[in-house]
Amino acid sequence: VSSPFSTGLAQVFRQAFTAAGGTISGEQKYNDGDKDFRAQLTAIKGANVEAVFVPGYYTEVALIARQARSLGLTIPLFGGDGWESEKLLEIGGDSLNGTYYSTHFTPENREPAVVEFVKKFKARWSNETPDAYAALGYDALYILVDAIRRSGVTEGPKLREAIASTRNFSGASGVT
């Protein structure tokens, strides 16, 4: 409840899911940094739901998955790109079997901008595979560079206007 990302994602999911005919059986809340989710998970287990949407970040999500499985909840858990991190698997381990998340980037994408980014990233970072956040950072930098080139300045309102006027920038994370 303390994360605008999580509350916003929950709101969008709720609207789209119910508009498509889905039924939400209940909602449980937690704060960033919480470590014990057993009370919420026990309530979810009692509600006999088919799946749980967890719009949080990987640190809490991994703990939620571990605690859910320890309570006998084997239903699917799913969420958004806040789950994306190597740490998710390190913390959650096998309890993440049967979980799903949606993200906006995959290094397996064969689009030329993605292929070039992955190649450069691996060359720079000892063959490490980039994640969505690396792609977003890369694109943010190149959007800034493009705006500087178009505006001819590196500060102030003209640069801000150039960034805001960016259209159809094709980057590693897609078209901005």
Secondary structure, 3 states (H helix, E strand, C coil): CCCHHHHHHHHHHHHHHHHCCCCCCCCCCCCCCCCCCHHHHHHHHHHCCCCEECCCCHHHHHHHHHHHHHCCCCCCEEECHHHCCHHHHHHHHHHHCCEEECCCCCCCCCCHHHHHHHHHHHHHCCCCCCCHHHHHHHHHHHHHHHHHHHHCCCCHHHHHHHHHCCCCCEECCEEC
